[in-house]
Amino acid sequence: MVIEKNQLKGEERKILSTRVYRTEFAHFMKICQIENKTVNTKLREMIREEINKNFGDILEVKEWKVQ
């Protein structure tokens, strides 16, 4: 997923890694091929969807209340 006007440009980036079983990776690669996306693009898309689901759009300015 490409953001046309990437408001996060210049933000510090972090690297994520994990180990998955060979069959999980094979299924994930098949999803990437079907959607014509790279592994990195698909992972970023899935992470962004999960964040949006739990916290809303990360590019939207919000005031977070810390307790």
Summary of the structure (lengths in Angstrom):
residues: 67
radius of gyration: 14.8
end to end distance: 33.4
largest distance: 43.6
contacts: 94
relative contact order: 0.13
helix: 45%
strand: 0%
